Amino acid sequence: MAGASRAWRDAVEAAGPRRPSSARRAAPGSIPDEATDAERRARADARAAEGPALEAVQEAVREEATGAVVRARRRPPDPAPLDLEGEVREQLSRAVGTARRERVERRLTEAAEHFEAERFADAARILKKLVTEAPTVAAVHELFGLTLYRQEKWKAAARELEAFRLLTGSTEQHPVLADCYRALRQWGRVTELWDELREVSPAADLVTEGRIVMAGALADHDDPAGAIRLLEQGFQFPKRPMLHHLRRAYALADLYERVGDLPRARSMFTRVAAADPDFADVRRRVRALG
């Protein structure tokens, strides 16, 4: 059986910030991811809809959005994955003692497996106990925070991810944490985390996720022009785009459409579709714009 830290790391990498995107409204799953835009519209339609025929259509849209989420969560492999197995085991030993470490490690592995399978309630039940048993183990707080985030429990998720941040000093989960605060409409916290992230300037994909969350917060806070400026800053659609380039371009195209700049929205959505036709709901967005 894989070590708890490996299972946990795989789960964390699979999750990523799920919604840092300008299309998503902070009341969350994260960004709205590329897929979140479709989810947001589906939910709005559901609230306004009346009659079984419309409900059937809305359910179809929600199913399409769910499939888009799965596609959107594909992430490039880590070129040099960090092996934290020894570190996590050492932390567990200090927190619960050597005799109990093996049992706690198995439970952490089980929670990670539930997370990967998107059985978030099962993962949360395990992790709620583990954070009490091992409050000084950053990996436990991180996975619990991500699990709560996927359950759209923004305040609780932020609490756990703040614990991870305090224990490690890492900016790795800043985009997810910022999106929690975006959902809670705590704009100052979002800005603080974005400032920290861009100052540290870690991997390009992580900075991009933070930028998308910050842009989404600006758009939510009635500043779509500022959101567009932030996403446009220094951005050129590359010849061989990676996932984070597509996420940024999609978020930018969504904002163009929201402010009525349909030619630029069409152009950017078309570029995303050309690079990856299965990216979120991009083909439908292109068709809708003619």
N, C-alpha and C positions, 0 to 999 in steps of 0.2 A: 504494500500500500504506500502511496506517495506520502512524503512527510507533510505535516500540517502546513508548513510555510509554503511549500510548493503549490499545494492545492489552493491555499489562500491567495498566493500571488497570481495563479492562473485566473482565479475568480475576479480579482481586482483588475487584471489586464483586460479580461473579457467585458467587464462592466464599463470602464471608462466613464467620463461624464456623459450620461446618456442624453441630456437635453440641452447642453449649452448651445442654443441657437436663437437667432433673433426672432424667429417665427413663434417660438413658444411663449406662452404666458406663464409667469411664475405662479402657478398654483398647482405644480410640477411633474416629472419623469425626466427632465433636464434639458436643456437648451431650447426652444423646442428643437430637438434634433431635427435632422432632415425630416424624419418621420413625424416629429411632433407637430409640425404644421398641419399635416393631415389629421392627426388626432384632435388638435384644437378645433379645427373646422367641424369635425364630426360631432364633437361634444356640443358646440354651439348649435349645430343643426338639430341635435337631439332635444335640446331645451326648447327650441322654437317649433319643433315638429308637432303635428297633430294628425292622427289617422294611421291605421296599420300599414298602408302602402308606403308612406314616408318613413315609418319606422323600419320597414324592411330595407329600404334604400340606405338609411343611415347605418344599419347593422352591416351592410355590405361594405360601406366606406370604412367603418371601424375595423373590419377584418382586413381590408387592404392596408390600413395604417399599421396594424399589428405585424403584417408581413414585412412592411417597410422598416419597422423597428429592427427586426431580425437582420435584414440586409444592412441597415445603417450601422449596426453595432460591429461589423467586421472591422478589425483593427490590424494594422501592420504588425508583424512579429517584432518583438524587441530584439535588436541586433546583438545585444549583450545582456541577457537576462541576469538579474542580480539574484544569487542564491542566498536567501536569508534563513535557510533551514537551521543552521547552527545558531544564529543570532536569536531566532524566535524560540528555539528550544531552551536556550540559556535564559531568556526572559521568563519563559514559563516555569522553569525550575526555580528561579528566584521568587516568582510570584506565588506558586502553589507548593513548592517542595519537589524534590526529585521523585519521591514515591508516587505522587499524584500527577506528575507531569504527563505520563503516558496516556492516562485516561482523558485529561484535558486536551491533549494533542489530538486524540481520536475524535473528540467532540468538535474541535475546531475544523478538522478535516471534513467531518460530516456536514458541518454548517456550510463550508465552502462548496461542497458537492450540491447541497440544496440550492445555494445561490446560483451556481452555474446552470442548474436545471430550472431556474426561475421559480423555485418553491420558496418564495421569500418569507412566508409566514412560518414555515418549518425552520428556516435558517434563523429567523429572529427569535424564536422560542429558545433555541440553543444559545445564541449569542447573548441574550439578555441575562442568562445565568453566568456565562463565561466572563462578562465584564465585571460582575460582582466578585467572582472567584479570582480573576487575574486583572485587576484594574490598572496595573502598570505595563501591560503588554499592548504595545501600539497596534499590532496586527489585529487584535480582537476588536479594538475600538474602530479601526479602519473598516473592517468587513461589516461590523454591525452598522456603522454609519452609512455605508453603501447600500446595505440591505434596507434600512429605513428609508433611504432616499428613493429606492425603487418602489417602495410602498407609498411614496408621496407623503411621508411623515416628516415634513421639513424641519420643524423645530427640534425634534428628537434626533434626526440625522445630523443637524448642525452641531448639536451638543457632542455627539460621538466623534465627529470629524474635527471639532475643536480640540478634543482630548488627544486625538492622533497628532494634530498639529503641535500641541504643547509638548507631547512626549518625544517627538522626532525633530521638530524644527523644519519639517519638510513642507514644500509647496506642492507636492505631488497631487493632493486632492483639493487644491484651491479652486479649480473650476467647479467641481461638484459642490463644495461648501458655498461658494459664491452663488451658485444657482439655488441653493436652499434659501439663502438670504434674499435672493431675488423673488422667490416664491412668497417670502414673508414680507416683501416690500420694504426691506431694510436696505435702502439704496446706499447709505454710507458704508455699510459693511461690504457690499459688493465692490465699491470703488476701492476700499482699503485692500481687499484681497487682490484685485487686479493690479494695483500699484505695486504690491509686494511681488507678484508673479512676474511682471514685466521687468522689475528691477533685477531679479535673480536671473531671468532669461534662461530657463531650463530648455528642454527639448522643444523643437518648433511645434510639434503637434500639441503639446501641453499649453504653450503660450497661445496658440490659436484657439483652443477650447476656452481659455480664459477670456480672450478677446471677444469671442462669440457671446459668451454669457454677459460680459459688460455691455456689448452692443444691444443685447436683448433687454437689459435693464434700462438702458437709455430709451429704447423704443417703448417699453412699458410705461416709462415715466414721461411720455409725451414729447420725446426728443428724437424722432426718427432720423432727422437730418444729422444729428450728432452720431447716431448709431451707424449711419452710412459712412460718415467720414472716418470713423474708427475702423470699420471693416475695409474701406478702400485704402487706408494708409499703407503705402509701400507694397500694395498687392498687385501682382500681375499673374494672370492665369497661366501656369506653366505648360510646357509642351507635354510633359509626362507628370500629370498631377498625382499626388498621393492623397490618401483619404482626408487628411486635415485641410488640404487645398480645396477639395470638393465640398467639404462641410462649410468652409468659409464662403466659397462662391455661392453655394445654395442659400445660405443665410443672407448674403448680400442681394441676390436675385429676389428673394422674398421681400426684402425691404424696398427694393425698387418698385415691386408690384404694389406694395402697400401705400407708397406715396404717389402712385399713378404714373411712374416712369416706365411705361410698358415696353418700349423698345429695348431699353437696357435690361429690363427683367427678362424679356424673351431671349436676348443675346446670351445672358449669363446662364439661364436655365439650359439653353441649347448646348453650350459648352460643357456643362456638367453631364448632360445626357449623352453627348458624343464620347466623353471619357468613360462613363459608366452608365449604360442605359437602365440598369436595375437599381440605381442609387435612389433610395427612398421612393417618393412619388413623382420623380422629376419628369417622366414621360407624360404623365397626366398634366403636369404644370405647363409643359411646352404646348401640348394640344390645346389647353384652355386659353393660351395666349395667341393661338393662331399662328 
